[in-house]
């Protein structure tokens, strides 16, 4: 009877330890995914802003070229 009780206690400890490890790993994975999502969001925002800057620069260059032609 003692052997069976020891085996049940060992099984319960193993089960609790395994579930605890799985939950901890899952929390870490979710945290890291959230961090990556934030970085991707910042990167996408930067890409959008750079597109607007490039468009503005392009129109400014066209206007400068027009002014140069008017001066000549």
CNS distance restraints for C-alpha pairs under 8 A (distance, minus, plus):
assign (resid   1 and name CA) (resid   5 and name CA) 6.36 0.50 0.50
assign (resid   2 and name CA) (resid   6 and name CA) 6.10 0.50 0.50
assign (resid   3 and name CA) (resid   7 and name CA) 6.12 0.50 0.50
assign (resid   4 and name CA) (resid   8 and name CA) 6.18 0.50 0.50
assign (resid   5 and name CA) (resid   9 and name CA) 6.20 0.50 0.50
assign (resid   6 and name CA) (resid  10 and name CA) 6.08 0.50 0.50
assign (resid   7 and name CA) (resid  11 and name CA) 6.03 0.50 0.50
assign (resid   8 and name CA) (resid  12 and name CA) 6.12 0.50 0.50
assign (resid   9 and name CA) (resid  13 and name CA) 6.18 0.50 0.50
assign (resid  10 and name CA) (resid  14 and name CA) 6.11 0.50 0.50
assign (resid  11 and name CA) (resid  15 and name CA) 6.02 0.50 0.50
assign (resid  12 and name CA) (resid  16 and name CA) 6.11 0.50 0.50
assign (resid  13 and name CA) (resid  17 and name CA) 6.03 0.50 0.50
assign (resid  14 and name CA) (resid  18 and name CA) 6.00 0.50 0.50
assign (resid  15 and name CA) (resid  19 and name CA) 6.13 0.50 0.50
assign (resid  16 and name CA) (resid  20 and name CA) 6.01 0.50 0.50
assign (resid  17 and name CA) (resid  21 and name CA) 6.17 0.50 0.50
assign (resid  18 and name CA) (resid  22 and name CA) 6.19 0.50 0.50
assign (resid  19 and name CA) (resid  23 and name CA) 6.12 0.50 0.50
assign (resid  20 and name CA) (resid  24 and name CA) 6.16 0.50 0.50
assign (resid  21 and name CA) (resid  25 and name CA) 6.12 0.50 0.50
assign (resid  22 and name CA) (resid  26 and name CA) 6.05 0.50 0.50
assign (resid  23 and name CA) (resid  27 and name CA) 6.20 0.50 0.50
assign (resid  24 and name CA) (resid  28 and name CA) 6.32 0.50 0.50
assign (resid  25 and name CA) (resid  29 and name CA) 6.14 0.50 0.50
assign (resid  26 and name CA) (resid  30 and name CA) 6.17 0.50 0.50
assign (resid  27 and name CA) (resid  31 and name CA) 6.14 0.50 0.50
assign (resid  28 and name CA) (resid  32 and name CA) 6.17 0.50 0.50
assign (resid  29 and name CA) (resid  33 and name CA) 6.17 0.50 0.50
assign (resid  30 and name CA) (resid  34 and name CA) 6.22 0.50 0.50
assign (resid  31 and name CA) (resid  35 and name CA) 6.31 0.50 0.50
assign (resid  32 and name CA) (resid  36 and name CA) 6.22 0.50 0.50
assign (resid  33 and name CA) (resid  37 and name CA) 6.14 0.50 0.50
assign (resid  34 and name CA) (resid  38 and name CA) 6.31 0.50 0.50
assign (resid  35 and name CA) (resid  39 and name CA) 6.39 0.50 0.50
assign (resid  36 and name CA) (resid  40 and name CA) 6.16 0.50 0.50
assign (resid  37 and name CA) (resid  41 and name CA) 6.10 0.50 0.50
assign (resid  38 and name CA) (resid  42 and name CA) 6.25 0.50 0.50
assign (resid  39 and name CA) (resid  43 and name CA) 6.15 0.50 0.50
assign (resid  40 and name CA) (resid  44 and name CA) 6.07 0.50 0.50
assign (resid  41 and name CA) (resid  45 and name CA) 6.17 0.50 0.50
assign (resid  42 and name CA) (resid  46 and name CA) 6.23 0.50 0.50
assign (resid  43 and name CA) (resid  47 and name CA) 6.25 0.50 0.50
assign (resid  44 and name CA) (resid  48 and name CA) 6.28 0.50 0.50
assign (resid  45 and name CA) (resid  49 and name CA) 6.22 0.50 0.50
assign (resid  46 and name CA) (resid  50 and name CA) 6.06 0.50 0.50
assign (resid  47 and name CA) (resid  51 and name CA) 6.22 0.50 0.50
assign (resid  48 and name CA) (resid  52 and name CA) 6.51 0.50 0.50
assign (resid  49 and name CA) (resid  53 and name CA) 6.27 0.50 0.50
assign (resid  50 and name CA) (resid  54 and name CA) 6.03 0.50 0.50
assign (resid  51 and name CA) (resid  55 and name CA) 6.20 0.50 0.50
assign (resid  52 and name CA) (resid  56 and name CA) 6.14 0.50 0.50
assign (resid  53 and name CA) (resid  57 and name CA) 6.03 0.50 0.50
assign (resid  54 and name CA) (resid  58 and name CA) 6.02 0.50 0.50
assign (resid  55 and name CA) (resid  59 and name CA) 6.32 0.50 0.50
assign (resid  56 and name CA) (resid  60 and name CA) 6.16 0.50 0.50
assign (resid  57 and name CA) (resid  61 and name CA) 6.16 0.50 0.50
assign (resid  58 and name CA) (resid  62 and name CA) 6.35 0.50 0.50
assign (resid  59 and name CA) (resid  63 and name CA) 6.20 0.50 0.50
assign (resid  60 and name CA) (resid  64 and name CA) 6.17 0.50 0.50
assign (resid  61 and name CA) (resid  65 and name CA) 6.15 0.50 0.50
assign (resid  62 and name CA) (resid  66 and name CA) 6.23 0.50 0.50
assign (resid  63 and name CA) (resid  67 and name CA) 6.23 0.50 0.50
assign (resid  64 and name CA) (resid  68 and name CA) 6.17 0.50 0.50
assign (resid  65 and name CA) (resid  69 and name CA) 6.30 0.50 0.50
assign (resid  66 and name CA) (resid  70 and name CA) 6.26 0.50 0.50
assign (resid  67 and name CA) (resid  71 and name CA) 6.23 0.50 0.50
assign (resid  68 and name CA) (resid  72 and name CA) 6.40 0.50 0.50
